[in-house]
Amino acid sequence: MTRPITIQTLNERRSAGQPFSCLTAYDATMATLASNAGIELLLIGDSLGMVLQGHDSTLPVTLEDMIYHTRCVARAGTASLVMADLPFMTNTTIPQTLQAAGQLMQAGAHMIKLEGEAWLAETVTALARRGVPVCVHMGLTPQSVHALGGYRVQGRDAHQANAMIKAATILEQAGAGAILLECVPRELARQVRDALSVPVIGIGAGPDVDGQILVMHDMLGATTRRPPRFVKDFMMEAGSISGAFRAYHEAVTTRGFPAPEHCF
């Protein structure tokens, strides 16, 4: 992969029906290995709070943490698109969100991800108008784990499903450049994807979306907790980190992953 991946690239992949692969990354070395394996999008996820810092949720992660790790990934200078999470409670007002997003973009992010629903529309518009590409994370949103009652599949009933589809369309109209769906039924993910014209990325959302993402540590089997149902350990068969990244990229782009056993 030599040509830089941009938002336009992801839209081209979507239009061509070609899935793209995404992984979390937190440092320059792993970012380089992942990008060299073909991974199109690298997310500096607030998941670092759990896989790097030892917390039991993403809530303790600070903006300073995210800026530091975004800089680490950006220094790798890969061709992959770099997306960074806005951590917990850094988007309570539009001015606060603009300031936090600006700091992450200055640290090297190409796109910002934030968690929420249709109520984010005004914030998304404010960011988009200022040249900040936005991905909205919907479904199971880890920063709302206590409000959701734990890490549970979202959108199982018709009311929740219809509300999520409506919210996704509102956010696209507001200027969102992508939507990320976590832990939703496969059929709902397909309906959201079909309702939108921007790329839809899934994690535990089935194979009928435009891109797939996993937490890097999970797909390498480097976890001390029980992995979610939607995770596959690519390291077990590949035997090396680079091999696991290549196997994951190939499985996503050929629609070999996720398989039925990884879906809800």
Secondary structure, DSSP 4 states (H G I P E B T S, - for coil): --SPP-HHHHHHHHHHT--EEEEE--SHHHHHHHHHTT--EEEE-TTHHHHTS--SSSTT--HHHHHHHHHHHHHT--SSEEEEE--TTS-SSHHHHHHHHHHHHHTT-SEEEEE--GGGHHHHHHHHHTT--EEEEEES-GGGHHHHTSS-----SHHHHHHHHHHHHHHHHHT-SEEEEES--HHHHHHHHHH-SS-EEEESS-SSSSEEEE-HHHHTT--SSPPPTT---SHHHH-SHHHHHHHHHHHHHTT-SS-GGG--
